[in-house]
Amino acid sequence: MTAQIRILLVDDHYLIREGIASLLELEDSVEVVGIAENGKDAIAKATDLAPNIVLMDVRMPEMNGV
């Protein structure tokens, strides 16, 4: 069994989030464990979900990806 790479995906654009999530889920070794709309939401979800990787847009409202 292949180890799962747990990814939290963060982007403020719905179509981008869903498109990237769909592509990532094609890989057997990848699991999108959460999706967030901004940096503030990402911090809360990262704490709860403990992903291996956070794939994040750097330009977002409320709190950016930096």
Backbone hydrogen bonds, N-H to C=O, Kabsch-Sander energy under -0.5 kcal/mol:
donor,donor_aa,acceptor,acceptor_aa,energy
5,I,29,S,-3.3
6,R,4,Q,-0.7
7,I,5,I,-0.6
7,I,31,E,-2.8
8,L,53,I,-2.5
9,L,7,I,-0.5
9,L,34,G,-2.5
10,V,55,L,-3.0
11,D,36,A,-2.0
14,Y,12,D,-0.6
17,R,13,H,-2.5
18,E,14,Y,-2.7
19,G,15,L,-2.3
20,I,16,I,-2.7
21,A,17,R,-2.4
22,S,18,E,-2.2
23,L,19,G,-2.0
24,L,20,I,-2.7
25,E,21,A,-2.2
26,L,23,L,-1.0
27,E,24,L,-1.6
30,V,27,E,-1.3
31,E,5,I,-2.8
33,V,7,I,-2.0
33,V,31,E,-1.0
34,G,7,I,-1.2
36,A,9,L,-2.6
39,G,63,M,-2.4
42,A,38,N,-2.2
43,I,39,G,-2.0
44,A,40,K,-1.4
45,K,41,D,-2.4
46,A,42,A,-2.9
47,T,43,I,-1.8
48,D,44,A,-1.7
49,L,45,K,-3.2
50,A,46,A,-1.8
52,N,6,R,-2.1
53,I,6,R,-2.2
55,L,8,L,-2.5
55,L,53,I,-0.5
56,M,54,V,-0.7
57,D,10,V,-2.2
60,M,58,V,-0.7
63,M,61,P,-2.6
65,G,58,V,-0.8
66,V,58,V,-0.6
